[in-house]
Amino acid sequence: MIDNVSSKSQAFALIKFFSKEEHYFSFKKGVSLFRTPHYYRKDKSVGRGDRGESCIGYWDSSLGDVMPNVINNGDMLNLNNARSVLVYPAAEQKDAWLQSWAVIGPHNNFENSLERMLNEFGSYFVILPANRIEEYRCLLAKASGCKVRMGAVGYSDEPLKRSLVVKGSSFSYQKEFRFLLGECSKDERRDKKIQLQGVGKLLSDASVLKLTSPLGEVSYCSLGNREVVSVSR
């Protein structure tokens, strides 16, 4: 289950990136945006888009896909007129609105992913200390009235293992941590915006990020700057 204590205890903090300065300021003012897995299945952008998000497979003719061969009880289904096909685990009939962060941990090599994360997700960021994660979840639950689950995402090369909490191994560099809000249908694309009170008090007041690797190399980046500066000791 995604709510496991070890995923939180192995984090120094969570970090969330924003591509635009206005989104960064909006979050700090309490506007917390959640999107659906189906939004990301249809997204073509590098890093964000994932055709296998929370499903075994998704094919969409508008995205240039060729429909797969689907066999049901020994008979091949006629998909000649199908615009899209979504195959998902029987155990996960519903999706949830999700919000993605990344784990900065003592042994997860996040420093090696930093430059790629800045390029794919944006150079504006907020940092949530590990001891504030539970408080953030409580804020979300109170403001939304929904059950909120949370935890680190797992990664696997096996499509049958994909779910709301397991992504393909090619995304493992993202060190993702998710907050999952309520339930929604598998084809839901509408966002949810939650207005939070006091979220700014939970965030670290940091405009510069400093990360030290196990080998002693120190990496720096600053708010609004995609460049990573590394210094070897």
GROMACS elastic network, one bead per residue, 0.5 to 0.9 nm:
[ bonds ]
;  ai    aj funct       b0    kb
    1     4     6  0.66168   500
    1   151     6  0.84680   500
    1   165     6  0.81693   500
    2     7     6  0.86649   500
    2   149     6  0.67723   500
    2   150     6  0.57461   500
    2   152     6  0.68416   500
    2   153     6  0.76356   500
    2   164     6  0.89189   500
    2   165     6  0.64817   500
    2   178     6  0.85649   500
    3     7     6  0.81677   500
    3     8     6  0.89914   500
    3   149     6  0.60937   500
    3   150     6  0.53286   500
    3   151     6  0.52936   500
    3   152     6  0.84408   500
    4     7     6  0.58890   500
    4     8     6  0.73968   500
    4   150     6  0.81669   500
    4   151     6  0.63876   500
    4   152     6  0.82847   500
    5     8     6  0.54130   500
    5     9     6  0.62680   500
    5    10     6  0.87926   500
    5   151     6  0.82023   500
    6     9     6  0.50306   500
    6    10     6  0.61290   500
    6    11     6  0.88571   500
    7    10     6  0.56075   500
    7    11     6  0.70005   500
    7   103     6  0.89657   500
    7   151     6  0.60407   500
    7   152     6  0.55453   500
    7   153     6  0.89612   500
    7   177     6  0.85532   500
    8    11     6  0.54800   500
    8    12     6  0.84924   500
    8    13     6  0.87199   500
    8   103     6  0.88627   500
    8   130     6  0.66545   500
    8   131     6  0.86375   500
    8   133     6  0.79176   500
    8   151     6  0.70985   500
    8   152     6  0.77825   500
    9    12     6  0.79509   500
    9   130     6  0.75160   500
    9   131     6  0.89366   500
   10   103     6  0.86213   500
   10   104     6  0.86695   500
   10   105     6  0.58374   500
   10   106     6  0.69334   500
   10   107     6  0.82015   500
   10   108     6  0.88996   500
   10   130     6  0.87447   500
   11    14     6  0.71704   500
   11   103     6  0.59873   500
   11   104     6  0.57211   500
   11   106     6  0.69060   500
   11   129     6  0.84134   500
   11   130     6  0.59916   500
   12   103     6  0.76754   500
   12   104     6  0.56998   500
   12   105     6  0.52461   500
   12   106     6  0.69208   500
   12   128     6  0.89926   500
   12   129     6  0.64306   500
   12   130     6  0.54796   500
   12   131     6  0.85404   500
   13   102     6  0.85191   500
   13   103     6  0.62828   500
   13   104     6  0.53845   500
   13   105     6  0.71003   500
   13   127     6  0.65683   500
   13   128     6  0.54891   500
   13   131     6  0.80630   500
   13   132     6  0.86784   500
   13   133     6  0.83585   500
   14   101     6  0.60832   500
   14   102     6  0.54594   500
   14   104     6  0.58514   500
   14   105     6  0.86327   500
   14   126     6  0.83478   500
   14   127     6  0.56991   500
   14   128     6  0.50307   500
   14   129     6  0.63412   500
   14   130     6  0.67566   500
   14   133     6  0.80825   500
   14   177     6  0.76455   500
   15   101     6  0.55473   500
   15   102     6  0.52222   500
   15   103     6  0.65460   500
   15   104     6  0.70685   500
   15   125     6  0.66015   500
   15   126     6  0.57277   500
   15   128     6  0.62698   500
   15   129     6  0.86786   500
   16   100     6  0.71744   500
   16   102     6  0.63552   500
   16   121     6  0.88588   500
   16   124     6  0.83019   500
   16   125     6  0.53648   500
   16   126     6  0.54399   500
   16   127     6  0.66065   500
   16   128     6  0.83090   500
   17    24     6  0.80340   500
   17   101     6  0.76043   500
   17   102     6  0.86409   500
   17   117     6  0.79074   500
   17   118     6  0.73884   500
   17   121     6  0.57389   500
   17   122     6  0.56896   500
   17   123     6  0.65706   500
   17   124     6  0.55542   500
   17   126     6  0.67966   500
   18    21     6  0.71555   500
   18    22     6  0.88031   500
   18    23     6  0.62983   500
   18    24     6  0.58315   500
   18   118     6  0.88525   500
   18   121     6  0.60406   500
   18   123     6  0.64900   500
   18   125     6  0.59188   500
   18   126     6  0.85232   500
   19    22     6  0.88931   500
   19    23     6  0.74426   500
   19    24     6  0.81165   500
   19   118     6  0.86132   500
   19   120     6  0.83866   500
   19   121     6  0.56660   500
   19   123     6  0.62918   500
   19   124     6  0.64578   500
   19   125     6  0.88786   500
   20    23     6  0.54126   500
   20    24     6  0.66099   500
   20   122     6  0.69908   500
   20   123     6  0.80320   500
   20   124     6  0.69829   500
   20   224     6  0.87866   500
   21    24     6  0.50498   500
   21    25     6  0.63640   500
   21    26     6  0.85617   500
   21   123     6  0.86586   500
   21   124     6  0.64232   500
   21   224     6  0.76342   500
   22    25     6  0.51570   500
   22    26     6  0.59769   500
   22    27     6  0.86086   500
   23    27     6  0.61852   500
   23    28     6  0.86937   500
   23    31     6  0.88256   500
   23   124     6  0.86961   500
   24    27     6  0.53327   500
   24    28     6  0.64711   500
   24    29     6  0.88289   500
   24   124     6  0.62828   500
   24   125     6  0.68082   500
   24   126     6  0.75801   500
   25    28     6  0.51086   500
   25    29     6  0.62638   500
   25    30     6  0.88737   500
   26    29     6  0.51042   500
   26    30     6  0.65941   500
   26    31     6  0.56160   500
   26    32     6  0.81238   500
   27    30     6  0.51474   500
   27    32     6  0.57460   500
   27    33     6  0.80465   500
   27   126     6  0.86440   500
   27   199     6  0.83884   500
   27   200     6  0.85291   500
   28    31     6  0.72733   500
   28    32     6  0.87526   500
   28   126     6  0.80826   500
   28   199     6  0.67517   500
   28   200     6  0.54176   500
   28   203     6  0.83335   500
   29    32     6  0.89815   500
   29   195     6  0.86024   500
   29   196     6  0.80395   500
   29   197     6  0.82588   500
   29   198     6  0.83013   500
   29   199     6  0.74417   500
   29   200     6  0.68697   500
   30   194     6  0.77985   500
   30   195     6  0.53808   500
   30   197     6  0.60873   500
   30   198     6  0.71492   500
   30   199     6  0.58112   500
   30   200     6  0.72956   500
   31   193     6  0.63835   500
   31   194     6  0.58148   500
   31   196     6  0.63461   500
   32    99     6  0.84666   500
   32   140     6  0.84821   500
   32   192     6  0.82510   500
   32   193     6  0.55713   500
   32   194     6  0.50266   500
   32   195     6  0.62787   500
   32   196     6  0.70925   500
   33    98     6  0.85770   500
   33    99     6  0.70331   500
   33   191     6  0.71290   500
   33   192     6  0.59496   500
   33   194     6  0.64340   500
   33   195     6  0.89050   500
   34    97     6  0.55104   500
   34    98     6  0.51390   500
   34    99     6  0.50913   500
   34   100     6  0.85656   500
   34   179     6  0.88066   500
   34   180     6  0.85200   500
   34   181     6  0.78384   500
   34   191     6  0.57853   500
   34   192     6  0.50970   500
   34   193     6  0.62284   500
   34   194     6  0.79049   500
   35    38     6  0.84137   500
   35    39     6  0.66328   500
   35    40     6  0.80650   500
   35    96     6  0.85386   500
   35    97     6  0.52429   500
   35    98     6  0.54331   500
   35    99     6  0.66628   500
   35   189     6  0.73175   500
   35   190     6  0.71152   500
   35   192     6  0.64965   500
   35   193     6  0.88226   500
   36    39     6  0.53182   500
   36    40     6  0.69955   500
   36    95     6  0.74129   500
   36    96     6  0.64070   500
   36    98     6  0.59648   500
   36    99     6  0.87113   500
   36   184     6  0.79560   500
   36   186     6  0.85333   500
   36   187     6  0.85701   500
   36   188     6  0.65104   500
   36   189     6  0.57807   500
   36   190     6  0.71618   500
   36   191     6  0.67282   500
   36   192     6  0.87048   500
   37    40     6  0.52797   500
   37    41     6  0.63062   500
   37    42     6  0.89317   500
   37    50     6  0.87685   500
   37    53     6  0.58972   500
   37    54     6  0.63546   500
   37    55     6  0.88514   500
   37    95     6  0.69174   500
   37    96     6  0.74248   500
   37    97     6  0.72363   500
   37    98     6  0.73694   500
   37   164     6  0.79433   500
   37   186     6  0.76717   500
   37   187     6  0.83569   500
   37   188     6  0.80222   500
   37   189     6  0.78508   500
   38    42     6  0.64044   500
   38    43     6  0.85838   500
   38    51     6  0.87638   500
   38    53     6  0.74825   500
   38    54     6  0.84415   500
   38    95     6  0.86538   500
   38   186     6  0.66954   500
   38   187     6  0.57403   500
   38   188     6  0.62255   500
   38   189     6  0.58025   500
   39    42     6  0.55094   500
   39    43     6  0.62531   500
   39    49     6  0.83059   500
   39   187     6  0.85471   500
   39   188     6  0.77189   500
   39   189     6  0.52081   500
   39   190     6  0.80214   500
   39   191     6  0.86170   500
   40    44     6  0.80874   500
   40    45     6  0.89903   500
   40    48     6  0.64883   500
   40    50     6  0.57170   500
   40    51     6  0.72705   500
   40    52     6  0.89785   500
   40    53     6  0.67626   500
   40   189     6  0.89202   500
   41    44     6  0.81479   500
   41    49     6  0.60005   500
   41    50     6  0.50526   500
   41    52     6  0.66181   500
   41    53     6  0.57895   500
   41    54     6  0.86785   500
   41    58     6  0.71288   500
   42    49     6  0.67956   500
   42    50     6  0.75771   500
   42    51     6  0.68063   500
   42    58     6  0.88649   500
   42    60     6  0.81015   500
   42    63     6  0.77067   500
   43    46     6  0.86570   500
   43    48     6  0.69696   500
   43    50     6  0.70482   500
   43    51     6  0.80506   500
   44    47     6  0.88978   500
   44    48     6  0.76817   500
   44    49     6  0.50833   500
   44    50     6  0.77755   500
   44    51     6  0.87275   500
   44    63     6  0.83801   500
   45    48     6  0.57181   500
   45    49     6  0.52157   500
   45    50     6  0.87156   500
   45   120     6  0.84061   500
   46    49     6  0.60238   500
   46    50     6  0.85603   500
   46   120     6  0.65353   500
   47    50     6  0.76503   500
   47   117     6  0.82927   500
   47   120     6  0.59430   500
   47   121     6  0.75611   500
   47   171     6  0.74860   500
   47   174     6  0.84392   500
   48   120     6  0.77641   500
   48   121     6  0.77706   500
   49    53     6  0.82513   500
   50    53     6  0.52331   500
   50   167     6  0.87930   500
   50   168     6  0.87729   500
   51    54     6  0.89057   500
   51    55     6  0.82642   500
   51    57     6  0.67143   500
   51    58     6  0.56200   500
   51    59     6  0.75591   500
   52    55     6  0.53508   500
   52    56     6  0.60447   500
   52    57     6  0.51492   500
   52    58     6  0.62525   500
   52   159     6  0.77670   500
   52   162     6  0.74580   500
   52   163     6  0.88975   500
   52   167     6  0.74872   500
   52   168     6  0.73875   500
   53    56     6  0.80563   500
   53    57     6  0.80437   500
   53    58     6  0.84124   500
   53   162     6  0.74151   500
   53   163     6  0.72404   500
   53   164     6  0.74681   500
   53   166     6  0.85622   500
   53   167     6  0.66111   500
   53   168     6  0.82882   500
   54    57     6  0.86426   500
   54    88     6  0.72921   500
   54    89     6  0.86411   500
   54    92     6  0.87093   500
   54    95     6  0.76019   500
   54   162     6  0.56719   500
   54   165     6  0.75586   500
   54   166     6  0.73234   500
   54   167     6  0.72196   500
   55    58     6  0.71699   500
   55    86     6  0.73764   500
   55    87     6  0.60863   500
   55    89     6  0.66242   500
   55    92     6  0.88650   500
   55   159     6  0.77234   500
   55   160     6  0.81128   500
   55   161     6  0.86842   500
   55   162     6  0.57591   500
   55   163     6  0.58438   500
   55   164     6  0.81077   500
   56    86     6  0.78832   500
   56    87     6  0.54281   500
   56    88     6  0.50399   500
   56    89     6  0.67908   500
   56   158     6  0.88624   500
   56   159     6  0.50666   500
   56   160     6  0.57045   500
   56   161     6  0.77464   500
   56   162     6  0.61195   500
   56   163     6  0.80112   500
   57    85     6  0.79794   500
   57    86     6  0.60269   500
   57    87     6  0.52716   500
   57    88     6  0.69237   500
   57   159     6  0.74921   500
   58    84     6  0.73528   500
   58    85     6  0.56960   500
   58    87     6  0.63800   500
   58    88     6  0.86274   500
   59    63     6  0.79445   500
   59    64     6  0.85576   500
   59    65     6  0.56044   500
   59    66     6  0.70948   500
   59    67     6  0.61730   500
   59    68     6  0.75476   500
   59    83     6  0.83892   500
   59    84     6  0.53944   500
   59    85     6  0.51924   500
   59    86     6  0.66187   500
   59    87     6  0.89785   500
   60    63     6  0.53648   500
   60    64     6  0.67348   500
   60    65     6  0.53502   500
   60    66     6  0.76365   500
   60    67     6  0.74600   500
   60    82     6  0.87323   500
   60    83     6  0.60327   500
   60    85     6  0.65943   500
   60    86     6  0.86407   500
   61    66     6  0.64670   500
   61    67     6  0.72945   500
   61    82     6  0.81694   500
   61    83     6  0.54592   500
   61    84     6  0.60982   500
   62    65     6  0.72876   500
   62    83     6  0.73706   500
   62    84     6  0.82071   500
   65    68     6  0.87859   500
   65    84     6  0.85904   500
   67    70     6  0.88321   500
   67    79     6  0.70226   500
   67    80     6  0.81094   500
   67    82     6  0.77442   500
   67    83     6  0.83325   500
   67    84     6  0.73563   500
   67    85     6  0.71953   500
   68    79     6  0.82733   500
   68    85     6  0.80857   500
   69    76     6  0.68740   500
   69    77     6  0.74159   500
   69    78     6  0.86567   500
   69    79     6  0.80930   500
   70    75     6  0.83491   500
   70    76     6  0.56840   500
   70    77     6  0.56943   500
   70    78     6  0.83317   500
   70    79     6  0.82772   500
   71    74     6  0.58307   500
   71    75     6  0.52456   500
   71    77     6  0.59191   500
   72    75     6  0.52599   500
   72    76     6  0.62319   500
   72    77     6  0.67962   500
   73    76     6  0.83878   500
   76    79     6  0.89351   500
   78    81     6  0.79086   500
   78    82     6  0.84098   500
   79    83     6  0.84388   500
   79    84     6  0.89353   500
   79    85     6  0.86370   500
   80    83     6  0.86449   500
   82    85     6  0.71834   500
   86   186     6  0.86017   500
   86   187     6  0.88338   500
   88    91     6  0.85446   500
   88    92     6  0.72246   500
   88    93     6  0.76919   500
   88   160     6  0.84271   500
   88   162     6  0.84131   500
   88   163     6  0.80866   500
   88   186     6  0.87322   500
   89    92     6  0.54457   500
   89    93     6  0.72024   500
   89   160     6  0.71817   500
   89   161     6  0.82994   500
   89   162     6  0.80040   500
   89   163     6  0.75135   500
   90    93     6  0.60599   500
   91    94     6  0.89539   500
   92    95     6  0.73051   500
   92   163     6  0.73305   500
   92   164     6  0.83573   500
   93   185     6  0.79173   500
   93   186     6  0.74118   500
   94   183     6  0.61939   500
   94   184     6  0.58475   500
   94   185     6  0.53268   500
   94   186     6  0.58069   500
   95    98     6  0.89745   500
   95   163     6  0.89100   500
   95   164     6  0.70762   500
   95   182     6  0.85109   500
   95   183     6  0.56603   500
   95   184     6  0.51171   500
   95   185     6  0.57864   500
   95   186     6  0.54751   500
   95   187     6  0.86033   500
   95   188     6  0.83408   500
   96   164     6  0.77574   500
   96   180     6  0.58054   500
   96   181     6  0.56676   500
   96   182     6  0.55933   500
   96   184     6  0.51712   500
   96   185     6  0.78326   500
   96   186     6  0.85306   500
   97   179     6  0.82961   500
   97   180     6  0.57076   500
   97   182     6  0.66426   500
   97   183     6  0.68237   500
   97   184     6  0.69137   500
   97   191     6  0.76091   500
   97   192     6  0.73326   500
   98   164     6  0.87716   500
   98   178     6  0.65158   500
   98   179     6  0.56778   500
   98   181     6  0.60975   500
   99   177     6  0.84126   500
   99   178     6  0.56503   500
   99   179     6  0.52807   500
   99   180     6  0.67049   500
   99   181     6  0.83018   500
  100   176     6  0.64579   500
  100   177     6  0.59112   500
  100   179     6  0.67435   500
  101   174     6  0.87335   500
  101   175     6  0.82821   500
  101   176     6  0.57184   500
  101   177     6  0.50842   500
  101   178     6  0.62110   500
  101   179     6  0.82781   500
  102   110     6  0.85230   500
  102   152     6  0.85223   500
  102   174     6  0.63194   500
  102   175     6  0.52006   500
  102   177     6  0.53649   500
  102   178     6  0.82993   500
  103   108     6  0.81266   500
  103   110     6  0.74312   500
  103   152     6  0.77037   500
  103   174     6  0.82897   500
  103   175     6  0.54876   500
  103   176     6  0.61367   500
  103   177     6  0.61675   500
  104   107     6  0.87659   500
  104   108     6  0.72892   500
  104   109     6  0.82363   500
  104   110     6  0.58672   500
  104   111     6  0.82334   500
  104   175     6  0.78930   500
  104   211     6  0.89032   500
  105   108     6  0.54132   500
  105   109     6  0.75388   500
  105   110     6  0.70137   500
  106   109     6  0.77537   500
  106   110     6  0.87265   500
  106   213     6  0.88801   500
  106   214     6  0.87038   500
  107   110     6  0.81779   500
  107   213     6  0.87746   500
  107   214     6  0.79800   500
  108   111     6  0.84260   500
  108   175     6  0.76483   500
  109   112     6  0.56147   500
  109   113     6  0.73299   500
  109   173     6  0.87283   500
  109   175     6  0.89603   500
  109   213     6  0.71280   500
  109   214     6  0.84502   500
  110   113     6  0.52306   500
  110   114     6  0.63623   500
  110   173     6  0.76305   500
  110   174     6  0.80404   500
  110   175     6  0.70786   500
  110   211     6  0.83759   500
  110   213     6  0.87598   500
  111   114     6  0.52086   500
  111   115     6  0.81378   500
  111   211     6  0.60515   500
  111   212     6  0.73347   500
  111   213     6  0.67300   500
  111   218     6  0.87165   500
  111   219     6  0.70186   500
  112   115     6  0.74335   500
  112   116     6  0.83513   500
  112   173     6  0.82285   500
  112   213     6  0.84678   500
  113   116     6  0.54809   500
  113   117     6  0.60732   500
  113   118     6  0.87185   500
  113   173     6  0.58187   500
  113   174     6  0.69195   500
  113   175     6  0.85333   500
  114   117     6  0.51047   500
  114   118     6  0.62109   500
  114   119     6  0.87069   500
  114   174     6  0.89031   500
  114   219     6  0.88344   500
  114   221     6  0.86962   500
  114   228     6  0.77606   500
  115   118     6  0.51806   500
  115   119     6  0.63118   500
  115   120     6  0.87276   500
  115   221     6  0.88143   500
  115   226     6  0.71481   500
  115   227     6  0.72307   500
  115   228     6  0.61653   500
  116   119     6  0.51336   500
  116   120     6  0.61240   500
  116   121     6  0.83707   500
  116   173     6  0.86942   500
  116   174     6  0.88842   500
  117   120     6  0.51980   500
  117   121     6  0.56323   500
  117   122     6  0.72567   500
  117   123     6  0.84357   500
  117   173     6  0.86072   500
  117   174     6  0.71658   500
  118   121     6  0.55202   500
  118   123     6  0.50709   500
  118   124     6  0.81634   500
  118   225     6  0.83775   500
  118   226     6  0.56295   500
  118   227     6  0.82541   500
  118   228     6  0.88938   500
  119   122     6  0.58729   500
  119   123     6  0.73222   500
  119   226     6  0.65343   500
  120   123     6  0.89749   500
  121   124     6  0.86673   500
  122   125     6  0.78504   500
  122   224     6  0.79788   500
  122   225     6  0.88245   500
  122   226     6  0.75063   500
  123   221     6  0.87742   500
  123   222     6  0.79700   500
  123   223     6  0.61495   500
  123   225     6  0.54998   500
  123   226     6  0.53051   500
  123   227     6  0.87698   500
  124   207     6  0.89507   500
  124   222     6  0.84044   500
  124   223     6  0.52679   500
  124   224     6  0.50252   500
  124   225     6  0.77301   500
  124   226     6  0.88198   500
  125   207     6  0.82420   500
  125   223     6  0.66632   500
  125   224     6  0.81814   500
  126   203     6  0.67946   500
  126   204     6  0.73324   500
  126   205     6  0.83611   500
  126   206     6  0.77612   500
  126   207     6  0.84913   500
  127   202     6  0.89211   500
  127   203     6  0.56857   500
  127   204     6  0.54558   500
  127   205     6  0.79481   500
  127   206     6  0.74209   500
  128   131     6  0.82919   500
  128   132     6  0.64221   500
  128   133     6  0.67617   500
  128   136     6  0.85973   500
  128   202     6  0.65833   500
  128   204     6  0.60482   500
  129   132     6  0.54244   500
  129   133     6  0.68406   500
  129   202     6  0.76681   500
  129   203     6  0.68676   500
  129   204     6  0.66187   500
  130   133     6  0.54491   500
  130   134     6  0.83181   500
  131   134     6  0.71810   500
  131   135     6  0.81319   500
  132   135     6  0.52136   500
  132   136     6  0.63119   500
  132   137     6  0.88392   500
  132   202     6  0.60244   500
  132   203     6  0.79559   500
  133   136     6  0.51710   500
  133   137     6  0.64102   500
  133   138     6  0.88027   500
  133   202     6  0.84874   500
  134   137     6  0.50715   500
  134   138     6  0.62888   500
  134   139     6  0.87264   500
  135   138     6  0.50469   500
  135   139     6  0.62593   500
  135   140     6  0.87188   500
  135   202     6  0.77759   500
  136   139     6  0.50693   500
  136   140     6  0.63199   500
  136   141     6  0.87191   500
  136   199     6  0.72679   500
  136   202     6  0.73415   500
  137   140     6  0.51006   500
  137   141     6  0.62024   500
  137   142     6  0.86119   500
  137   148     6  0.65508   500
  137   149     6  0.78882   500
  137   150     6  0.77686   500
  137   179     6  0.76037   500
  138   141     6  0.50782   500
  138   142     6  0.60540   500
  138   143     6  0.85033   500
  138   148     6  0.80770   500
  139   142     6  0.52463   500
  139   143     6  0.60851   500
  139   144     6  0.84672   500
  139   196     6  0.65619   500
  139   197     6  0.76244   500
  139   198     6  0.85204   500
  139   199     6  0.78490   500
  140   143     6  0.53007   500
  140   144     6  0.59344   500
  140   145     6  0.80306   500
  140   146     6  0.80262   500
  140   147     6  0.87886   500
  140   148     6  0.71152   500
  140   181     6  0.82259   500
  140   194     6  0.73039   500
  140   195     6  0.85644   500
  140   196     6  0.70273   500
  141   144     6  0.53599   500
  141   145     6  0.54373   500
  141   146     6  0.54225   500
  141   147     6  0.59729   500
  141   148     6  0.57930   500
  141   181     6  0.80715   500
  142   145     6  0.54665   500
  142   146     6  0.76583   500
  142   196     6  0.88334   500
  143   146     6  0.82607   500
  143   194     6  0.66864   500
  143   195     6  0.67796   500
  143   196     6  0.62927   500
  143   197     6  0.83471   500
  144   147     6  0.83959   500
  144   181     6  0.83315   500
  144   182     6  0.88567   500
  144   194     6  0.63907   500
  144   195     6  0.83401   500
  145   182     6  0.87498   500
  146   181     6  0.63312   500
  146   182     6  0.51372   500
  146   183     6  0.85857   500
  147   180     6  0.82159   500
  147   181     6  0.61662   500
  147   182     6  0.52936   500
  147   183     6  0.86710   500
  148   179     6  0.66172   500
  148   180     6  0.54945   500
  148   182     6  0.63309   500
  149   178     6  0.80789   500
  149   179     6  0.57684   500
  149   180     6  0.50147   500
  149   181     6  0.67172   500
  149   182     6  0.83382   500
  150   177     6  0.73021   500
  150   178     6  0.54335   500
  150   180     6  0.59602   500
  150   181     6  0.88371   500
  151   165     6  0.81318   500
  151   176     6  0.86606   500
  151   177     6  0.54603   500
  151   178     6  0.56388   500
  151   179     6  0.69290   500
  151   180     6  0.88482   500
  152   165     6  0.76097   500
  152   175     6  0.76039   500
  152   176     6  0.59561   500
  152   178     6  0.63184   500
  153   164     6  0.82718   500
  153   166     6  0.56298   500
  153   167     6  0.71277   500
  153   172     6  0.87311   500
  153   175     6  0.73841   500
  153   176     6  0.54971   500
  153   177     6  0.56540   500
  153   178     6  0.68318   500
  154   165     6  0.61470   500
  154   167     6  0.63580   500
  154   168     6  0.85415   500
  154   169     6  0.85272   500
  154   172     6  0.79603   500
  154   175     6  0.87786   500
  154   176     6  0.83045   500
  155   158     6  0.89779   500
  155   161     6  0.88417   500
  155   162     6  0.81833   500
  155   165     6  0.84516   500
  155   166     6  0.52603   500
  155   168     6  0.53665   500
  155   170     6  0.81538   500
  155   171     6  0.74212   500
  155   172     6  0.60717   500
  156   159     6  0.75732   500
  156   161     6  0.69113   500
  156   162     6  0.73838   500
  156   166     6  0.68269   500
  156   167     6  0.63200   500
  156   168     6  0.51364   500
  156   170     6  0.86197   500
  156   172     6  0.87550   500
  157   160     6  0.89541   500
  157   161     6  0.82235   500
  157   162     6  0.87551   500
  157   167     6  0.83258   500
  157   168     6  0.55178   500
  157   169     6  0.54321   500
  157   170     6  0.81725   500
  158   161     6  0.56346   500
  158   162     6  0.72503   500
  158   168     6  0.75670   500
  158   169     6  0.87809   500
  159   162     6  0.54493   500
  159   167     6  0.86339   500
  159   168     6  0.74729   500
  160   163     6  0.84569   500
  161   166     6  0.67274   500
  161   167     6  0.82411   500
  161   168     6  0.89773   500
  162   165     6  0.73886   500
  162   167     6  0.55589   500
  162   168     6  0.71240   500
  163   166     6  0.50088   500
  163   167     6  0.69009   500
  164   167     6  0.77766   500
  164   180     6  0.84332   500
  165   178     6  0.79591   500
  166   169     6  0.89871   500
  167   170     6  0.82841   500
  167   171     6  0.68594   500
  167   172     6  0.79293   500
  168   171     6  0.59199   500
  168   172     6  0.74390   500
  169   172     6  0.52392   500
  169   173     6  0.85102   500
  170   173     6  0.74336   500
  171   174     6  0.58106   500
  171   175     6  0.80780   500
  171   176     6  0.86288   500
  172   175     6  0.58637   500
  172   176     6  0.77202   500
  173   176     6  0.83015   500
  174   177     6  0.89080   500
  180   183     6  0.84403   500
  184   187     6  0.82212   500
  184   188     6  0.63484   500
  185   188     6  0.52874   500
  186   189     6  0.87960   500
  188   191     6  0.86701   500
  196   199     6  0.62009   500
  197   200     6  0.82988   500
  198   201     6  0.56085   500
  198   202     6  0.73772   500
  199   202     6  0.54108   500
  199   203     6  0.69103   500
  200   203     6  0.54197   500
  200   204     6  0.83307   500
  200   205     6  0.87835   500
  201   204     6  0.79830   500
  201   205     6  0.89484   500
  203   206     6  0.85518   500
  206   209     6  0.71096   500
  206   222     6  0.89414   500
  206   223     6  0.85065   500
  207   221     6  0.86294   500
  207   222     6  0.57692   500
  207   223     6  0.51537   500
  207   224     6  0.88354   500
  208   220     6  0.69959   500
  208   221     6  0.58119   500
  208   223     6  0.62232   500
  209   219     6  0.80153   500
  209   220     6  0.55871   500
  209   221     6  0.53286   500
  209   222     6  0.61624   500
  209   223     6  0.81719   500
  210   218     6  0.68733   500
  210   219     6  0.57125   500
  210   221     6  0.68835   500
  210   222     6  0.88878   500
  211   217     6  0.82251   500
  211   218     6  0.56280   500
  211   219     6  0.51407   500
  211   220     6  0.65471   500
  211   221     6  0.89788   500
  212   215     6  0.79785   500
  212   216     6  0.58824   500
  212   217     6  0.56109   500
  212   219     6  0.63330   500
  212   220     6  0.89869   500
  213   216     6  0.52023   500
  213   217     6  0.52503   500
  213   218     6  0.64275   500
  213   219     6  0.81078   500
  214   217     6  0.75192   500
  215   232     6  0.86339   500
  215   233     6  0.85761   500
  216   231     6  0.87749   500
  216   232     6  0.66508   500
  216   233     6  0.59728   500
  217   230     6  0.67161   500
  217   231     6  0.57049   500
  217   233     6  0.60641   500
  218   229     6  0.82107   500
  218   230     6  0.55047   500
  218   231     6  0.51444   500
  218   232     6  0.63577   500
  218   233     6  0.77923   500
  219   228     6  0.64915   500
  219   229     6  0.55382   500
  219   231     6  0.64014   500
  219   232     6  0.88152   500
  220   227     6  0.85484   500
  220   228     6  0.56532   500
  220   229     6  0.51351   500
  220   230     6  0.63370   500
  220   231     6  0.84833   500
  221   224     6  0.88321   500
  221   225     6  0.67984   500
  221   226     6  0.72667   500
  221   227     6  0.63995   500
  221   228     6  0.50041   500
  221   229     6  0.65091   500
  222   225     6  0.55435   500
  222   226     6  0.78528   500
  222   227     6  0.80724   500
  222   228     6  0.82118   500
  223   226     6  0.82928   500
  225   228     6  0.81464   500
